[in-house]
Amino acid sequence: MVLESITRELLYNAAKHFKRGRALAARGDVRGATMAYDDALRDLHATRPQRMRDVLLAQVYLYRYQIARGVDSKCAERDLRLGYSYARTTGEPNVRTLAEELWEARQQRIAPTVPVVGGGN
């Protein structure tokens, strides 16, 4: 009973941090949003695995990826991989769709360009 209460509180706090991070990101405060997302991740990783935790983990990692792309590409790549992984395991359609869209956009950006051979005259 006590453990459930602590878990519920951690999930609630993580959701608040996530919401604050999204608001800060929308205002262009990348540093503040990153700190809020980090707070959310700390709370989420302190709870036992469950569907709501994994949905929030996917969201936080995917949103953190979006703001980190232009700042820290190595961290952003890790966030996308983790967010994508959590999104695929949750079965939550909206989160999975976001993950698939971000993954596909990333794949298109890093796809090597193939030179046209025999470009003809």
ZIMOBEL-V598886 format. One record per residue. N is the residue number from 1. RES is the residue in one letter. PSI is psi in whole degrees, 0 to 359 (999 if undefined). BURIAL is b if it has 16 or more other ideal C-beta (glycine too) atoms within 10 Angstrom, else e. Layout:
n=<N;N>
res=<RES;RES>
psi=<PSI;PSI>
burial=<BURIAL;BURIAL>
This chain:
n=<1;2;3;4;5;6;7;8;9;10;11;12;13;14;15;16;17;18;19;20;21;22;23;24;25;26;27;28;29;30;31;32;33;34;35;36;37;38;39;40;41;42;43;44;45;46;47;48;49;50;51;52;53;54;55;56;57;58;59;60;61;62;63;64;65;66;67;68;69;70;71;72;73;74;75;76;77;78;79;80;81;82;83;84;85;86;87;88;89;90;91;92;93;94;95;96;97;98;99;100;101;102;103;104;105;106;107;108;109;110;111;112;113;114;115;116;117;118;119;120;121>
res=<M;V;L;E;S;I;T;R;E;L;L;Y;N;A;A;K;H;F;K;R;G;R;A;L;A;A;R;G;D;V;R;G;A;T;M;A;Y;D;D;A;L;R;D;L;H;A;T;R;P;Q;R;M;R;D;V;L;L;A;Q;V;Y;L;Y;R;Y;Q;I;A;R;G;V;D;S;K;C;A;E;R;D;L;R;L;G;Y;S;Y;A;R;T;T;G;E;P;N;V;R;T;L;A;E;E;L;W;E;A;R;Q;Q;R;I;A;P;T;V;P;V;V;G;G;G;N>
psi=<315;319;319;320;318;316;314;317;318;318;319;315;319;319;321;316;319;314;318;319;317;319;317;320;320;330;357;8;82;317;313;319;318;318;319;317;322;320;318;316;321;315;319;320;349;354;161;152;136;167;310;319;314;325;313;320;315;313;313;312;319;320;323;324;315;325;341;346;313;353;310;91;327;314;320;317;317;317;319;316;317;314;318;316;311;321;321;329;339;327;2;115;316;319;319;320;315;314;316;318;315;319;314;317;320;316;321;326;326;357;130;144;132;121;146;122;134;48;1;141;999>
burial=<e;e;e;e;e;e;b;e;e;b;b;e;b;b;b;e;b;b;e;b;b;b;e;b;b;e;e;e;e;e;e;e;b;b;e;b;b;e;b;b;b;e;b;b;e;e;b;e;e;e;e;b;b;b;b;b;b;b;b;b;b;b;b;b;b;b;b;b;b;e;e;e;e;e;e;b;e;e;b;b;e;b;b;b;e;b;b;e;e;b;e;b;e;e;b;b;e;b;b;e;e;b;b;e;e;b;e;e;e;e;e;e;e;e;e;e;e;e;e;e;e>
